[in-house]
């Protein structure tokens, strides 16, 4: 059972997340040869104040 964890900054629409889940699932099914029902995807969204890059909070960019 493949389990995929995706970490994103907040801000994607539900439609974008649906599309991403479908496409990632299809890619796993195609490459791993597992049934579609076996693919599990966890999306973790973080606030821009909880992510730093190059010494700067993303919210400060």
C-alpha positions in Angstrom: 0.0 0.0 0.0 1.8 3.2 -1.2 1.4 6.1 1.2 2.4 9.5 -0.3 2.9 12.5 1.9 2.7 15.9 0.2 3.6 19.1 2.1 2.5 22.4 0.6 2.2 26.0 1.7 -1.4 26.9 2.1 -3.3 28.6 -0.7 -4.3 25.9 -3.2 -8.0 25.5 -4.0 -9.9 22.3 -3.4 -10.1 21.8 -7.2 -6.3 22.0 -7.4 -5.9 19.5 -4.6 -8.4 17.1 -6.2 -6.5 17.3 -9.5 -3.2 16.7 -7.8 -4.5 13.7 -5.9 -5.9 12.1 -9.0 -2.7 12.7 -11.0 -0.4 11.5 -8.3 -2.6 8.4 -7.7 -2.5 7.6 -11.5 1.3 7.9 -11.6 1.7 5.6 -8.6 -0.7 3.0 -10.1 1.1 3.2 -13.4 4.6 2.9 -12.1 4.1 0.7 -9.1 1.5 -1.6 -10.6 -0.8 -1.5 -7.6 -4.5 -1.2 -7.5 -5.9 2.4 -7.3 -7.6 1.6 -4.0 -4.2 0.9 -2.4 -2.9 4.4 -2.9 -3.2 6.7 0.1 -2.3 10.4 -0.1 -1.8 12.7 2.8 -1.8 16.5 2.2 -0.2 18.6 4.9 -0.7 22.3 4.4 1.4 24.8 6.4 0.9 28.4 7.0 3.4 30.7 5.4 4.5 31.8 8.9 5.6 28.2 9.6 8.0 27.9 6.7 11.4 29.5 6.3 13.6 29.7 3.2 17.0 31.3 3.0 16.7 32.7 6.5 13.4 34.4 5.8 9.9 33.4 6.7 7.8 32.8 3.6 5.2 35.2 5.0 7.8 38.0 4.9 8.6 37.6 1.2 
